[in-house]
Amino acid sequence: MPVIDADSHFEPGPAWLDTAPDLRERLPDFDTAEVTTKIVAGDILANVPRDEWPAWEELLPPGILAIAGKAEKPDDYGYEGSSMHGATDPASRVAWLDDNGIDLENVICLEGMINARFLDDRALARDVITACNSWLADAVDGYTDRLLPVTCLDFSDVGAAVREMARMRERGSRAFLIGTIPVPGVPVMHPRFEPIWSAATDLGMIALLHVGYQPASFDPAWANTAGDMMLLRQLGVSQGHQSVELMLNGLIFGGTFHRHPALTVLIAECGLYWFAGALDHMDSRDARVQPEARLYMGEYPFDLSPSEFARRNVRITPLPRRHQSPVALLEQYPECVVFSSDFNHNEGSGTPTGYYRDLLAGVDEPVVAGFMGSNLAACYERMGDPLPGLPTRRG
């Protein structure tokens, strides 16, 4: 069976800017701890006046301070088999694929997106994203039969985004990053973005929503935790699915998947626990879908039910961690769930295929085969641009 890693990382840290010294000069100082604070607790603080935010030294726990380069990594945090940076040598990565029995792997470099996300100058942000895409494509050049560079995009200029998709497709990319963050005034299912979805299926690329680009929305009062930073952080990460669920409702009820039947949206690192419940709610005939709901919601205009759209157009991948076991979801939506390692991030696994071989030992073999690679391969086949012949692995 094919084994396709839907989400892995090729993160060099700030070193990627060594290849773009002119761009480095144009960028404002990048405070890793400040940006990490925004990512860890920024959702719950977003509507709080900036001068009322806790200092990052107070807000961030020891493990995150270590990741941000502000402290030594605690000895007892037990990160397994991977690290936040490093491992950006393509030959070594392919050897790791062989050791783990993985045929193909999406590789993501988030450095450009992280630098660009908080820039007010969107023209500069596009330059950052383009340069980072080029860095990643150069880094895996000659290895794209195994390592597929994922394209970062800025949606504020649709024409430029489509051109960047085409440029990176020529360099081996088969996926591009999206977010649930509305471009000012425009949500993801708006007709303005139709050219991007058309380009995706024309080019044989899937849309990948990765954690960090799906902000939740809170009343600022929820940030009033009487100085309890642990509680603040816990509340901040408690709604990671909120805008993802909203996005799926928009894409389904807004007709995006109806108009683009070959489109695939892949959701990575946003948890699994909410997915089946969200589809059950969308399918509820007495509340949302005709004929019973017609009085309250109006006519549902599509032949496929919301869950049928999801089975065709949506894929979701868990972290290789026990709290995100895919076993239950594979029983309900076996075609939707796909494998990823999240290597080489701390929450990923250095031995992901062995991990899932043990975890899925009692699951029917065809379901396991779909999870490990066939479900994702089918998405490319549906676009009429299947993944190239899977290579012969060593070992």
C-alpha positions as CSV (number, residue, x, y, z in Angstrom):
1,M,0.0,0.0,0.0
2,P,1.2,3.6,-0.6
3,V,2.3,5.5,2.5
4,I,2.0,9.3,2.1
5,D,2.9,11.6,4.9
6,A,0.4,14.5,4.6
7,D,2.1,16.9,7.1
8,S,5.8,17.1,7.9
9,H,8.2,20.1,8.4
10,F,11.4,21.3,6.8
11,E,12.1,24.2,9.1
12,P,15.5,25.9,9.1
13,G,14.7,28.6,11.6
14,P,15.7,32.2,10.7
15,A,18.7,30.8,8.8
16,W,16.6,30.7,5.6
17,L,17.0,34.5,5.4
18,D,20.7,34.0,4.8
19,T,19.7,33.4,1.2
20,A,17.8,36.7,1.0
21,P,19.9,39.4,2.7
22,D,18.1,42.3,1.0
23,L,14.8,40.9,2.4
24,R,16.3,40.6,5.8
25,E,17.2,44.3,5.8
26,R,13.6,45.2,5.0
27,L,12.0,43.1,7.8
28,P,11.4,44.5,11.2
29,D,13.0,42.8,14.2
30,F,11.4,39.4,14.7
31,D,11.0,38.6,18.4
32,T,10.4,34.8,18.6
33,A,9.0,35.0,22.1
34,E,6.6,37.8,21.1
35,V,5.3,35.9,18.1
36,T,5.1,32.7,20.1
37,T,3.0,34.5,22.7
38,K,0.6,35.5,19.9
39,I,0.4,31.9,18.7
40,V,0.0,30.3,22.1
41,A,-2.5,32.7,23.7
42,G,-3.1,35.3,21.0
43,D,-6.7,34.2,20.3
44,I,-7.9,34.8,23.8
45,L,-5.9,38.1,24.0
46,A,-6.8,39.4,20.5
47,N,-9.6,41.6,21.7
48,V,-7.7,42.7,24.8
49,P,-5.9,46.1,24.6
50,R,-2.2,45.4,23.8
51,D,-1.0,47.3,26.9
52,E,-3.0,44.9,29.1
53,W,-1.3,41.8,27.8
54,P,1.0,39.9,30.3
55,A,4.7,40.0,29.5
56,W,5.8,37.0,27.6
57,E,8.2,36.1,30.4
58,E,5.2,35.7,32.6
59,L,2.9,34.1,30.1
60,L,5.1,31.4,28.5
61,P,5.9,28.2,30.4
62,P,9.4,26.7,30.4
63,G,9.0,24.4,27.4
64,I,7.7,27.2,25.2
65,L,10.4,29.5,26.4
66,A,12.9,26.9,25.3
67,I,11.3,26.6,21.9
68,A,11.4,30.4,21.6
69,G,15.2,30.3,22.4
70,K,14.8,32.2,25.7
71,A,15.6,29.3,28.0
72,E,17.3,25.9,28.1
73,K,15.0,23.0,27.3
74,P,13.9,21.3,30.6
75,D,15.2,17.8,31.1
76,D,11.8,16.4,32.1
77,Y,9.7,17.6,29.1
78,G,10.2,14.3,27.3
79,Y,10.0,15.4,23.6
80,E,10.2,12.2,21.6
81,G,12.2,11.6,18.4
82,S,12.0,15.0,16.8
83,S,13.0,18.6,17.3
84,M,11.6,22.0,16.3
85,H,14.4,22.8,13.9
86,G,17.2,21.0,12.0
87,A,16.9,18.0,9.7
88,T,16.7,20.1,6.6
89,D,19.1,18.0,4.5
90,P,17.0,16.3,1.8
91,A,19.2,13.2,1.5
92,S,19.0,12.6,5.2
93,R,15.2,13.1,5.1
94,V,14.8,10.6,2.3
95,A,16.9,8.1,4.3
96,W,14.5,8.7,7.2
97,L,11.5,8.1,4.8
98,D,13.1,4.8,3.8
99,D,13.7,3.8,7.4
100,N,10.0,4.5,8.2
101,G,8.6,3.0,5.0
102,I,7.2,6.3,3.7
103,D,6.9,6.8,0.0
104,L,6.0,10.5,-0.3
105,E,5.9,13.4,2.1
106,N,4.6,16.9,2.1
107,V,7.2,19.2,3.6
108,I,6.2,22.5,5.0
109,C,8.4,25.5,5.8
110,L,6.3,27.9,8.0
111,E,9.1,30.4,8.6
112,G,7.9,32.7,5.8
113,M,4.2,32.5,6.9
114,I,5.1,33.2,10.5
115,N,7.2,36.2,9.5
116,A,4.5,37.4,7.2
117,R,1.4,36.8,9.3
118,F,1.9,39.8,11.6
119,L,3.2,42.3,9.0
120,D,1.0,45.2,8.2
121,D,2.8,45.8,4.9
122,R,1.2,43.0,2.8
123,A,3.4,43.7,-0.2
124,L,6.4,42.9,2.0
125,A,4.5,39.9,3.3
126,R,4.1,38.5,-0.2
127,D,7.8,39.1,-0.9
128,V,8.6,37.1,2.3
129,I,6.3,34.3,1.4
130,T,7.6,34.1,-2.2
131,A,11.2,34.0,-1.0
132,C,10.5,31.3,1.6
133,N,8.7,29.2,-1.0
134,S,11.8,29.6,-3.2
135,W,14.1,28.6,-0.3
136,L,12.0,25.4,0.2
137,A,11.9,24.5,-3.5
138,D,15.6,25.0,-3.7
139,A,16.2,22.9,-0.6
140,V,14.4,19.8,-2.0
141,D,15.4,20.3,-5.6
142,G,16.3,17.0,-7.1
143,Y,14.3,15.1,-4.4
144,T,10.7,16.0,-5.4
145,D,10.0,12.4,-6.3
146,R,9.8,11.9,-2.5
147,L,9.7,15.4,-0.9
148,L,6.8,17.6,-2.0
149,P,7.2,21.3,-1.1
150,V,4.1,22.9,0.3
151,T,3.4,26.4,-1.1
152,C,2.6,29.3,1.2
153,L,0.2,31.9,-0.1
154,D,-1.0,35.4,0.7
155,F,-4.7,35.6,-0.2
156,S,-4.9,39.4,-0.2
157,D,-3.9,39.4,-3.9
158,V,-5.8,36.6,-5.7
159,G,-4.0,37.0,-9.0
160,A,-0.6,36.9,-7.3
161,A,-1.6,33.9,-5.3
162,V,-2.6,31.9,-8.4
163,R,0.7,32.8,-10.1
164,E,2.6,31.6,-7.1
165,M,0.6,28.4,-7.1
166,A,1.6,27.8,-10.8
167,R,5.2,28.7,-10.1
168,M,5.5,26.3,-7.2
169,R,3.6,23.5,-9.0
170,E,6.4,23.6,-11.6
171,R,8.8,23.1,-8.8
172,G,7.1,20.0,-7.5
173,S,4.5,21.3,-5.0
174,R,1.2,19.5,-4.8
175,A,-0.4,21.4,-1.9
176,F,-0.8,25.0,-0.7
177,L,-1.5,26.5,2.7
178,I,-4.7,28.2,3.5
179,G,-6.1,29.8,6.7
180,T,-9.4,30.5,8.2
181,I,-8.3,34.1,8.9
182,P,-10.5,36.2,6.6
183,V,-8.7,38.5,4.3
184,P,-10.1,41.9,5.5
185,G,-13.8,41.7,4.9
186,V,-13.7,38.5,2.8
187,P,-14.2,34.9,4.2
188,V,-12.7,31.9,2.5
189,M,-15.9,30.8,0.7
190,H,-16.5,34.2,-0.9
191,P,-16.7,34.3,-4.7
192,R,-13.6,36.5,-4.7
193,F,-11.5,33.3,-4.1
194,E,-13.1,31.2,-6.9
195,P,-9.9,31.6,-9.1
196,I,-7.8,30.0,-6.3
197,W,-10.1,26.9,-6.1
198,S,-10.2,26.6,-9.8
199,A,-6.4,26.9,-10.0
200,A,-6.1,24.2,-7.3
201,T,-7.9,21.6,-9.3
202,D,-6.4,22.7,-12.6
203,L,-2.9,22.4,-11.2
204,G,-3.6,19.2,-9.2
205,M,-3.0,20.8,-5.8
206,I,-4.8,20.3,-2.5
207,A,-5.5,23.1,0.1
208,L,-3.9,22.5,3.4
209,L,-5.1,24.2,6.6
210,H,-2.4,23.9,9.2
211,V,-2.7,24.8,12.9
212,G,-1.7,28.4,13.7
213,Y,-3.9,29.8,10.9
214,Q,-7.3,29.1,12.4
215,P,-7.9,31.8,15.1
216,A,-10.8,31.5,17.5
217,S,-12.8,34.5,18.7
218,F,-13.4,35.3,22.4
219,D,-15.0,38.0,24.4
220,P,-12.1,39.8,26.1
221,A,-13.6,39.1,29.5
222,W,-12.4,35.5,29.1
223,A,-8.8,36.7,29.4
224,N,-9.5,38.0,32.9
225,T,-8.1,35.0,34.7
226,A,-7.0,36.9,37.8
227,G,-3.4,36.4,36.9
228,D,-3.6,32.6,36.4
229,M,-1.4,32.2,33.3
230,M,-2.0,28.4,33.1
231,L,-5.7,29.0,32.9
232,L,-5.2,31.7,30.3
233,R,-3.2,29.4,28.1
234,Q,-5.7,26.6,28.5
235,L,-8.6,28.8,27.5
236,G,-6.6,30.1,24.6
237,V,-6.1,26.6,23.1
238,S,-9.6,25.3,23.9
239,Q,-11.3,26.4,20.7
240,G,-8.8,25.4,18.0
241,H,-11.6,23.9,16.0
242,Q,-13.9,26.9,16.2
243,S,-13.0,28.7,13.0
244,V,-12.2,25.5,11.2
245,E,-15.8,24.3,11.8
246,L,-17.0,27.7,10.6
247,M,-14.9,27.4,7.5
248,L,-16.3,23.9,6.7
249,N,-19.8,25.2,7.1
250,G,-19.0,28.1,4.7
251,L,-17.4,25.8,2.1
252,I,-20.3,23.3,2.2
253,F,-23.3,25.6,2.5
254,G,-21.7,28.3,0.4
255,G,-21.4,25.8,-2.5
256,T,-17.6,25.8,-2.9
257,F,-17.4,22.0,-2.9
258,H,-20.5,21.9,-5.2
259,R,-18.8,24.2,-7.7
260,H,-15.4,22.5,-7.4
261,P,-16.1,18.8,-6.9
262,A,-12.5,17.8,-7.3
263,L,-11.2,20.2,-4.6
264,T,-9.7,18.8,-1.4
265,V,-9.2,20.6,1.8
266,L,-6.8,18.9,4.2
267,I,-7.0,19.9,7.9
268,A,-3.8,19.3,9.9
269,E,-3.1,19.6,13.6
270,C,-6.5,20.9,14.5
271,G,-7.7,17.9,16.5
272,L,-10.2,15.2,15.6
273,Y,-12.7,15.3,18.5
274,W,-15.0,17.9,16.8
275,F,-15.1,16.6,13.3
276,A,-17.8,13.9,13.3
277,G,-20.0,16.0,15.6
278,A,-19.8,19.0,13.3
279,L,-20.9,16.9,10.3
280,D,-23.7,15.3,12.3
281,H,-24.9,18.8,13.1
282,M,-24.7,19.9,9.5
283,D,-26.6,16.8,8.4
284,S,-29.5,17.3,10.9
285,R,-32.6,17.2,8.8
286,D,-34.9,18.7,11.4
287,A,-32.6,21.7,12.0
288,R,-30.5,22.4,8.9
289,V,-31.2,20.3,5.8
290,Q,-34.4,19.9,3.9
291,P,-37.1,19.0,3.9
292,E,-37.8,19.4,7.6
293,A,-35.5,22.4,8.1
294,R,-36.9,24.3,5.0
295,L,-39.1,26.5,7.2
296,Y,-36.2,27.7,9.3
297,M,-33.2,27.7,7.0
298,G,-34.6,27.9,3.5
299,E,-34.1,25.4,0.7
300,Y,-30.9,23.3,0.8
301,P,-29.9,23.5,-2.9
302,F,-27.4,20.6,-3.3
303,D,-27.8,16.9,-4.2
304,L,-25.1,15.8,-1.7
305,S,-25.6,16.0,2.0
306,P,-23.0,18.0,4.1
307,S,-21.4,14.7,5.2
308,E,-21.2,13.4,1.7
309,F,-19.4,16.6,0.6
310,A,-17.0,16.0,3.5
311,R,-16.4,12.4,2.5
312,R,-15.5,13.5,-1.0
313,N,-13.8,16.9,-0.4
314,V,-12.3,16.9,3.1
315,R,-9.4,15.1,4.7
316,I,-8.2,15.4,8.3
317,T,-5.0,14.2,9.8
318,P,-4.2,13.7,13.5
319,L,-1.0,14.2,15.4
320,P,0.7,10.9,16.3
321,R,-0.3,11.2,19.9
322,R,-2.7,9.1,22.0
323,H,-5.1,11.9,22.6
324,Q,-5.6,12.1,18.8
325,S,-6.1,8.5,18.1
326,P,-8.0,8.1,14.7
327,V,-9.5,4.8,15.5
328,A,-13.0,6.0,16.4
329,L,-13.2,8.5,13.5
330,L,-12.0,5.8,11.1
331,E,-15.1,3.8,12.0
332,Q,-17.4,6.7,11.1
333,Y,-15.5,8.5,8.3
334,P,-12.8,6.1,7.0
335,E,-12.3,7.9,3.8
336,C,-11.6,11.3,5.5
337,V,-8.7,10.4,7.8
338,V,-5.1,10.4,6.6
339,F,-1.6,9.8,8.0
340,S,1.0,12.3,8.9
341,S,4.1,12.3,11.0
342,D,4.5,16.0,11.9
343,F,8.2,15.3,11.9
344,N,10.4,17.1,12.9
345,H,8.2,19.1,15.3
346,N,8.2,18.4,19.0
347,E,4.7,17.0,19.0
348,G,5.5,14.8,16.0
349,S,7.0,11.4,15.9
350,G,10.4,10.1,14.6
351,T,8.9,6.6,14.1
352,P,5.3,7.4,12.9
353,T,4.6,4.3,10.8
354,G,5.6,2.0,13.7
355,Y,3.4,4.0,16.0
356,Y,0.4,3.6,13.8
357,R,1.1,0.0,13.0
358,D,0.8,-0.7,16.7
359,L,-2.2,1.7,17.3
360,L,-4.2,0.3,14.3
361,A,-3.4,-3.4,14.8
362,G,-7.1,-4.2,15.3
363,V,-8.4,-2.1,12.4
364,D,-9.5,-3.7,9.1
365,E,-6.6,-3.7,6.6
366,P,-8.4,-1.8,3.8
367,V,-9.2,1.0,6.3
368,V,-5.6,1.1,7.4
369,A,-4.5,1.2,3.8
370,G,-6.8,4.2,3.2
371,F,-5.5,6.0,6.2
372,M,-1.8,5.4,5.4
373,G,-2.0,6.7,1.8
374,S,-4.9,5.6,-0.4
375,N,-7.3,8.2,0.9
376,L,-5.0,11.1,0.0
377,A,-3.9,9.5,-3.3
378,A,-7.6,9.3,-4.3
379,C,-7.8,13.1,-4.0
380,Y,-5.2,13.6,-6.7
381,E,-6.7,11.0,-8.9
382,R,-10.1,12.8,-8.6
383,M,-8.4,15.9,-10.0
384,G,-7.1,13.9,-13.0
385,D,-3.5,14.5,-11.9
386,P,-2.5,11.5,-9.8
387,L,0.7,11.4,-7.8
388,P,3.6,10.0,-9.9
389,G,4.4,6.4,-9.7
390,L,5.4,5.6,-6.1
391,P,9.2,5.0,-5.8
392,T,10.8,1.8,-4.6
393,R,11.9,2.2,-1.0
394,R,15.0,0.7,0.6
395,G,14.4,-1.7,3.4
